[in-house]
Amino acid sequence: MTTGQIQSGSIEELAQTVSDAEKRETVHAALSAGDAVFTWDYDKGQRAALNKLYEKAKGAMWNAETDIDWSIGGQIDMARDPGNPFAILGATDEGPFGKLNDEERATMGHAGLAWTLSQFMHGEQGALICTAKIVESVPWIDAKYYAATQVMDEARHVEVFSKYLTDKVEWQFPINIHLRSLLDDVLADARWDMTYLGMQIMIEGLALAAFGFQYQMSPDPLLKQITRYVMADEARHVAFGVLSLQEAYRDMDEHEIRERQEFCYEAALRMRDRFLQQEVWETLGMPVRECTEIMLRNPIQLEFRKVLFSKIVPNLKKLGLLDAGGGWLRRKFGELGVLEYEDWEDTGAEYERMQLDQPLPA
């Protein structure tokens, strides 16, 4: 069974966007459940791998204002250039796309970049809030220490994407309704490990794969620089989730593990199917439902969305979730066509090679 044969909802549901009233809102309240947990055990270093991450993070802080070369210009022209490699993700002449003239295609490229980076920005704020919740709820001092560094990282990521969108691309989009729903669900779960699983493993794992694609394909040296800095942080964040949850899941019973597997599968479907630039088609006056349906089955889009699981699958295997309970999640991911990534290196092992003092593989 291929990736395109299972959907997370009807086309009408997938094509939803936020309402006009919601677009005008500057504040969104989400229910956050769970206890704030104190620990009186301050013995630093009991979890050596987490302590190593913490020490690494303390020396890896960068400044979005001074470490990024904001003098680099030309971002709008690059976004509108039909030769921009990102344009291939929307390369189709099917339906309403075939009616676009060159100027409209250029605008679609500009809007597509702005939409993608806007969702990264919104997702980074989600990570900022979720990681603050982890500081509150995780019971180990080494995890609290590291999570506190990630809060600063995520604030920096929101800052840098906001500046790039405002000053360089000059276009921002509201949060995708499906991303907002997923973030709301992660925050609403009272169990501390589910915050880890939803944000550190699923959302951040997908983002790390997307950032790798962006780093390799972007013609903009400024965006490549920003992405490289963000990737170094994100690799540590995903590793944090892997290292923490390995311990947490060792002692869970079969019912608890199945709940986590089902959450991962549902989140995977939602992330794969629902971030299809619906707001772009709406803004450009194109038929949202038809454009969403075309992109949902577009071969290039299908392959791109499958690659986004290259970080998630090996990490879930490392956690034991892929094969627990008789291999339930393995069967489900097999139906999605993403098991080819299961033997790729997990982020808990590879994160050091993604730090700023190491060259990324070509």
C-alpha positions in Angstrom: 0.0 0.0 0.0 1.4 3.4 -0.9 1.5 6.6 1.0 -1.3 8.2 -1.0 -3.9 5.5 -0.3 -4.7 6.4 3.3 -6.1 9.8 4.3 -6.6 11.4 7.6 -10.0 12.9 6.7 -12.3 13.9 3.9 -11.1 16.5 1.3 -13.6 19.0 2.8 -11.9 18.6 6.2 -8.4 18.7 4.8 -9.1 21.9 2.9 -10.2 23.8 6.0 -8.5 27.1 6.9 -8.9 29.4 9.9 -11.8 31.8 9.8 -11.5 35.5 9.0 -12.2 36.3 12.6 -9.4 33.9 13.7 -7.0 35.5 11.2 -7.6 38.9 13.0 -6.9 37.4 16.4 -3.5 38.0 18.0 -4.0 35.7 21.0 -5.1 32.1 21.0 -5.9 30.4 24.3 -5.2 26.6 24.4 -6.0 24.4 27.4 -2.8 23.1 29.0 -3.2 20.2 31.4 -0.8 18.5 33.8 0.9 19.0 37.1 3.8 21.2 37.9 6.3 18.8 39.4 9.1 19.8 41.8 12.0 17.5 42.6 14.2 17.9 45.7 16.8 15.6 44.1 19.3 18.1 42.7 22.1 15.5 42.0 23.1 16.8 38.6 24.4 14.2 36.1 22.4 11.1 37.2 21.3 10.8 33.6 24.6 11.2 31.9 23.3 11.5 28.4 20.9 14.3 29.3 23.6 16.1 31.3 25.9 15.9 28.2 23.1 17.5 26.1 22.7 20.2 28.7 26.5 21.0 28.6 26.4 21.0 24.8 23.5 23.4 24.8 25.1 25.9 27.2 28.0 26.3 24.7 25.8 26.4 21.6 23.7 29.5 22.1 23.7 31.9 19.2 22.3 35.4 18.8 19.7 35.9 16.1 20.6 39.6 15.8 24.4 39.4 15.7 25.3 35.9 14.4 23.1 36.1 11.3 24.2 38.2 8.3 21.0 40.2 7.8 22.7 42.3 5.1 22.0 39.6 2.5 19.1 40.7 0.3 17.1 39.6 -2.7 14.8 37.2 -0.9 11.6 38.2 -2.7 13.2 38.0 -6.1 14.5 34.5 -5.3 11.1 33.4 -4.0 9.5 34.6 -7.2 12.1 33.0 -9.5 10.6 30.0 -11.4 14.1 28.4 -11.2 13.9 28.2 -7.4 14.1 24.5 -6.5 11.3 25.0 -4.0 9.0 25.7 -7.0 9.1 22.0 -7.9 6.9 21.2 -4.9 4.0 23.0 -6.6 5.0 22.0 -10.2 1.8 20.9 -11.8 -0.4 22.0 -14.6 -3.4 20.1 -13.3 -6.7 21.9 -12.9 -6.5 25.6 -11.8 -2.7 25.4 -11.7 -2.7 25.1 -15.5 -4.4 28.4 -15.9 -1.8 30.5 -14.0 0.3 32.9 -16.1 4.0 33.6 -15.3 3.3 36.5 -12.9 0.7 34.4 -11.0 3.2 31.5 -10.7 5.8 33.9 -9.4 3.4 35.1 -6.8 2.5 31.5 -5.9 6.2 30.9 -5.3 6.5 33.9 -3.1 3.4 33.0 -1.2 4.5 29.3 -0.9 7.8 30.3 0.8 6.1 32.8 3.1 3.5 30.1 4.1 6.1 27.4 4.8 8.3 29.7 6.9 5.2 31.1 8.7 4.2 27.5 9.7 7.8 26.9 10.9 7.5 30.1 13.0 4.1 29.1 14.5 5.4 25.6 15.1 8.4 27.0 16.9 6.2 29.0 19.2 4.3 25.7 19.9 7.7 24.2 20.8 8.4 27.1 23.0 5.2 26.6 25.0 5.5 22.8 25.1 9.1 22.9 26.3 8.1 25.3 29.1 5.5 22.7 30.0 8.2 20.0 30.0 10.3 22.1 32.5 7.2 22.2 34.7 6.2 18.5 34.4 9.3 16.3 33.9 10.4 14.8 37.2 14.2 14.7 36.7 16.5 17.6 37.4 18.8 16.8 34.4 15.7 17.0 32.1 14.5 20.2 33.7 18.0 21.8 33.1 18.1 20.8 29.5 14.5 21.7 28.8 15.2 25.2 30.1 17.9 25.7 27.5 15.5 24.5 24.8 13.0 27.2 25.9 15.6 29.8 25.0 16.4 28.0 21.7 12.7 28.1 20.7 12.4 31.7 21.5 15.3 32.4 19.3 13.8 30.4 16.5 10.5 32.3 16.7 12.5 35.5 16.6 14.6 34.6 13.6 11.8 33.4 11.4 9.7 36.4 12.3 12.4 38.8 11.4 13.1 37.0 8.1 9.4 37.0 7.2 8.9 40.6 8.1 12.1 42.2 6.9 13.0 40.0 3.9 10.0 38.1 2.5 7.5 40.9 3.6 4.6 38.4 3.9 3.3 36.3 6.8 0.5 33.7 6.9 -1.8 32.7 9.8 -1.3 29.4 11.5 -2.6 26.4 9.5 -5.8 25.2 11.3 -4.5 21.6 11.4 -1.2 22.6 12.9 -3.0 24.6 15.5 -5.3 21.7 16.3 -2.3 19.3 16.7 -0.5 21.8 19.0 -3.7 22.2 21.1 -4.0 18.4 21.4 -0.4 18.0 22.6 -0.8 20.7 25.2 -4.1 19.4 26.4 -2.7 16.0 27.4 -1.8 15.9 31.1 0.8 13.2 30.8 4.3 14.7 30.6 5.7 12.0 28.3 3.0 12.8 25.7 4.2 16.4 25.5 7.6 14.9 24.8 6.3 12.5 22.3 4.1 14.9 20.4 6.5 17.8 20.3 10.1 16.4 20.6 9.6 13.3 18.5 6.8 13.9 16.1 6.6 17.6 15.3 10.3 18.4 15.9 11.3 15.3 14.1 9.3 16.2 11.0 10.6 19.8 11.2 14.2 18.5 11.4 13.7 16.6 8.1 12.1 19.6 6.5 14.9 21.8 7.6 17.4 19.4 6.0 15.5 19.6 2.7 15.4 23.4 3.0 19.1 23.7 3.8 20.0 21.6 0.7 17.6 23.2 -1.7 17.4 26.9 -0.9 19.2 29.3 -3.2 19.1 32.0 -0.5 22.4 32.1 1.5 20.6 34.0 4.3 17.9 31.3 4.7 20.6 28.6 4.5 22.5 30.3 7.3 19.4 30.6 9.5 18.4 27.0 8.7 21.8 25.7 9.6 21.7 27.3 13.0 18.2 26.1 13.7 19.0 22.5 12.6 21.8 22.3 15.1 19.4 23.2 17.9 16.6 21.0 16.6 18.9 17.9 16.5 19.6 18.4 20.2 15.9 18.8 20.9 14.9 15.6 19.2 17.8 13.8 20.9 16.4 15.1 24.2 13.1 13.4 23.5 14.7 10.1 22.4 17.0 9.9 25.4 14.2 10.9 27.9 11.5 8.7 26.6 13.7 5.6 26.3 13.7 5.5 30.1 10.1 6.4 30.5 8.8 3.7 28.2 10.8 0.8 29.7 8.3 0.3 32.5 5.0 1.1 30.8 2.4 -1.6 30.4 1.0 -2.8 27.0 -2.1 -0.6 27.2 -0.1 2.5 27.9 2.3 1.7 25.1 -0.6 1.2 22.6 -2.0 4.6 23.5 1.3 6.1 22.5 1.5 4.1 19.3 -2.0 5.2 18.3 -1.1 8.8 19.0 2.0 8.6 16.8 0.0 7.0 14.0 -2.7 9.6 14.1 -0.2 12.5 14.4 1.7 11.1 11.5 -1.4 11.0 9.3 -2.3 14.5 10.3 1.1 15.9 9.6 1.4 14.2 6.3 -2.0 15.1 4.8 -3.0 18.4 6.3 -0.2 20.9 5.7 -0.9 21.5 1.9 -0.7 25.3 1.7 -4.4 25.6 2.0 -4.0 29.3 3.0 -2.0 30.0 -0.1 -4.7 28.8 -2.4 -7.3 30.8 -0.4 -5.2 34.0 -0.5 -4.6 33.7 -4.2 -8.3 33.2 -4.9 -7.9 29.7 -6.1 -10.4 26.9 -5.3 -9.0 25.5 -2.0 -10.8 22.2 -2.1 -9.6 21.4 -5.6 -6.1 22.6 -5.1 -5.8 20.6 -1.8 -7.1 17.4 -3.6 -4.5 17.9 -6.4 -1.6 18.4 -4.0 -2.7 15.5 -1.8 -2.2 13.1 -4.7 0.6 14.9 -6.6 3.5 12.5 -7.0 6.2 15.1 -6.1 4.3 16.1 -3.0 3.7 12.5 -2.1 7.4 11.7 -2.2 8.3 14.9 -0.3 5.8 14.2 2.5 7.1 10.6 2.8 10.7 11.9 3.2 9.6 14.0 6.2 9.3 10.8 8.2 13.0 10.0 7.7 13.7 11.3 11.3 10.5 10.1 12.9 10.6 6.4 12.0 14.1 5.5 13.3 13.5 7.5 16.5 10.3 5.6 17.2 12.1 2.4 16.6 14.8 3.4 19.1 12.0 4.0 21.6 10.6 0.6 21.0 7.3 1.9 19.8 7.6 0.6 16.3 7.7 -3.1 17.4 5.9 -3.1 20.8 2.5 -4.7 21.1 3.1 -7.2 18.3 4.3 -4.6 15.9 1.1 -2.7 15.6 2.8 0.6 14.7 5.1 -1.2 12.3 2.1 -2.5 10.4 0.5 0.9 10.3 3.7 2.6 9.1 4.1 -0.1 6.5 0.7 0.9 5.2 1.9 4.5 5.0 5.0 3.3 3.0 7.6 4.8 5.4 9.3 1.8 6.8 12.3 2.3 4.5 13.6 4.8 7.0 13.6 2.5 10.0 17.3 1.6 9.9 18.4 5.2 9.4 20.4 6.5 12.3 18.2 7.8 15.2 18.7 11.4 16.3 19.9 10.4 19.7 23.0 9.0 18.0 23.5 11.5 15.2 22.8 14.9 16.9 26.5 15.6 17.6 27.3 15.5 13.9 24.7 18.2 13.3 26.1 20.7 15.6 27.6 24.0 14.3 31.2 22.9 14.8 30.6 20.0 12.4 30.2 20.1 8.6 26.9 18.8 7.4 27.1 15.9 4.9 26.7 17.0 1.3 
